[in-house]
Amino acid sequence: MQSDQPENCKQQPIRPILFASGLLVLAVSAYCALILGLNSGYLVFTLDDAYIHLALAENIMQGHYGINLNEYSAPASSIIWPFLIAPFSGLAVASYIILIANTVFSLLTLLLFWLTLSPADTPLEGVAEQQTLLNVMLILLIPACNLIGLIFTGMEHSLQVMLAVAIICGLNRESLTARLDWWTLSAIILSPLVRYECLAISLPAAGYLIFRGHRKAGVLAVGVMMMILAGFSLFLVSIGQNPLPNSVTAKSQIVYEQNASSVFVNFVSGIEKSRGVLLAICLLFMLSQVISREIPESKRLLCATVSVSIVLHLLFGQFGWFCRYEIYIWASVLAVIGFMLKPFIYRNSASYGVLEKTLLMFAALFLLCFPYLLVLANIPVGANNIYEQQYQMHRFATEFYKKPVAANDIGFLSYRNPSYILDLWGLASNEALSSRHQAKHEHWMEGLVQSKNIGLAMIYDDWFPEIPDNWHKAGVLTLGKTRITPAMDRVAFYVIKIESSQEIHDLLKKFTLTLPAGVEFVFADNADLESRNGATR
């Protein structure tokens, strides 16, 4: 029986992938140790959003979809991720399980790059030099694709990148062999379930299959994707939610406004960013390959497919937020560029030896992927930021106050918290999302907190220009280190019910004694609060 494995994979030693994989695991272990040291033994992710998924996941295990058990909500940006982590969400080691899972996904991403970049149509002489170059590429792809940074977000992006690269790797193999692997089709279907923006890769990939003669597979992929996405939207509508999760609606002007001008605005905003410019340059490279008559038709179609993906992301996608929104398309583009440039990379040349090519690749890493290098430097402090801010808010809410609260960062605050959490930003509240966007009245927050019997709000002042007059600032929680991942470095605590001011003030005094070194809670002037409180008595 003929193996589906390309001949080049049989010829390649596994040393490069083993070395790169070992380096990745070693780096993850080192970062984990640094984070534990900074956070007094707590493994905390670099983004609060990870805990939104965990809070949703723990309620899924109780048969409910939402942040609060007494109401439905759709705060997660991924369809499948909360269900994948649900069995572990109640465990004390849930964070470690997610960390290990993301590490495995990143290792599989490296394996896919190894399959894609291994020398195929190159002479057998100079094998040692080829292996050195492959080793260098695999090592550089770790920071170039932000693989370590994504692991420590605790979110679905490591899986997203793995599936995106799997699609490209599968299409690369198909362009050489005309055979479609089952896992390629699976990756095409699963990617949008991990994150909606993966439609930018999955739909063009399905089109590629149709053009290459795999019509049934391509139509099947589109049909199954649309059926599952539509089914999830129907589920959300059936529980009183919008057809798309609030996290998608809140973060995408296109989805919220639903007009053509928003697409143009999003494109202009993206192309003004350095990563958007870089993707546009990559698009020009892809188009140059498409029109070249020296390249086989299958490879030209592959480049055309990725060109469509780049255009779709520029039109509808986003960039940034700890370098995670655009990373799936960037990793896919790198896989195609590496695949197309293999003849140049591995060709023996008097002008460019192994040393020169290695230096060129290192220079490309610094020039093209500098933001991802900064992520590597900021992972420990980024995780410590969440520990110093969101985790401390969680501690106050669950260990001291133990009553319903309102906030704009609800992740850690709602995870393993039996009390009600009102999300003023709107990821877990349709009413808050609508009121915030439309500004129906200047004191919309007051109506919401009164309807939910909320006595305390923990918010970023700058996010809400109209703070109700009857809210009284108790104080401000301030980070102890440079802000990396939170949106702001100061969280204001507001007493909503004046009769609770003394109780909250006393609890905050006890709370301040337990704060980590460097973290401060600065009390506001409480004279006015205490005098009013005394008058009510």
Buried (B, 14 or more C-beta within 10 A) or exposed (E): EEEEEBEBBEEBEEEBBEBBBEBBEEBBEEBBEBBBEBBEEBBBBBBBBBBBBBBBBBBBEEEBBBBBEEBBBBBBBBBBBBBBBBEBBEEEEBBEBBBEBBBBBBBBBBBBBBBBBBBBEBEEEBBEBBBBBBBBBBBBBBBBBBBBBBBBBBBBBBBBBBBBBBBBBBBBBBBBBEEBBEBBBBBBBBBBBBBBBBBBBBBBBBBBBBBBEBEEBBEBBBEBBEEBBEEBBEBBEEEEBBBBBBBBBBBBBBBBEEEEEBBEBBBEEBBEBEBBEBBBEBBEBBBEBBEEEEBEEBBBBBBBBBBBBBBBBBBBBBBEBBBBBBBBBBBBBBBBBBBBEBEEBBEEEEEBEBEEBBEEBEEEBEEBBEBBBEBBEBBBBBBBBBBBBBBBBBBBBBEBBEBBBBBBBBBBBBBBBEBBBBBBBBBBBBBBBBBBBEEEEEBBBBBBBEEBEBBBBBBBBEEBEEBBEEBBBBBBBBBBBEBBBBBBBBBBBBBBBBEBBBBBBEBBEEBBEEBBEEBBBEBBEBEEBEEEBEEEE
